[in-house]
Structures are given as structure tokens and as C-alpha cells.
Amino acid sequence: MVTIVETERLCIRQITHEDAKNLAKVLADPVVMQYSTVGVHTEEQIYDYIANCKNQYDLNGYGHWAIYNSITDEFVGMCGLNKHKVAADDVIHINYRLATDQQDKGYAVESTFGVLDFAKKSLKLKAVYALIESANISSVKVVNRAGFQFIKPSVFRGFEIDIYRVTL
């Protein structure tokens, strides 16, 4: 397992096939995936997701990563970076999804800071974006705590979203 970054309480590492059962706690949960542009995943889609993560690591040096509690080794969720075209601009944006039993513990903010540190130091990025539906208040709070600023509303995959940016 390749560790990307460690924070005070979290180990953020590359996703492997061994994570499939844990990923289902997030990707197959309709509550967690409420604001996802791709929706709830089937078991087959979870394995496709894992294959895509590995492909993104090889292609870009980043992707979605698994988050584990560094003390208990308990699965927390996942976070990472994606590159998409939004309103004619290519943006690298952060994603995070936590298992329902891991929410409200500060892990989303902590993992976001860890990923931003990796983006700055290892990828040499100057900025990272967040694409969030305005009704997703929890995610808006996370990016606000992490220093992101609202840029503008837009449309992504047919969903109305707000674009946020943090300068690294």
C-alpha cells in the first residue's frame, strides 16, 4: 500500500482491491452519495472505480485515495483529486466522502488539508478547486474551513454547482 500523506489522525493511501468492502460503505450508501454526480455504485461499479483510481495514479500521479484512522486502522472514507473540464476550463478539484459513522469528527477538513499539502508539495499545484452543489451545506463548511473561496456558480454533468478555489 502506497501512503500519500499522513495527518495527525489519518493515513491517506492508494486504493486497492482489498478496499472494495470498505468503499461500499461510502459508494453504495445513498445518504453519502446524495450529492454525487455519478450516483450510488453497484458492486461492479465499485471494482470499476478501483480500476479507475489505479489508472489515475499512473496517468496523473493523483486520484482518489482511501482514508484510514492511523491509530485504529478503521476505514474513514476517501478523498482525492480529479481533473475535469468545467465551463470550458480544466480544473483540478478535490473530492471527499466519509462513511456515515465517521462524519462529524473533523476528518473531512483534516483529509482536505492533507491532500492540499500533497498537491502543493508533490504536485506543485498553484490552486485546487471544489465543485459543490449549494444544498450540500456540510461540504461548503469543509471547504470554507480549509480556506477555499467561492468563485462562481456553474454547471457540471448537468448539475448546478458552485465553484470554490484555494490558492496553494
Secondary structure as UniProt FT lines:
FT   STRAND          3..6
FT   STRAND          10..14
FT   HELIX           17..19
FT   HELIX           20..27
FT   TURN            30..35
FT   HELIX           43..60
FT   STRAND          64..69
FT   TURN            70..72
FT   STRAND          75..86
FT   TURN            87..88
FT   STRAND          89..98
FT   HELIX           100..102
FT   TURN            103..104
FT   HELIX           107..121
FT   STRAND          127..132
FT   TURN            134..135
FT   HELIX           137..145
FT   TURN            146..147
FT   STRAND          149..156
FT   TURN            157..158
FT   STRAND          159..167
//
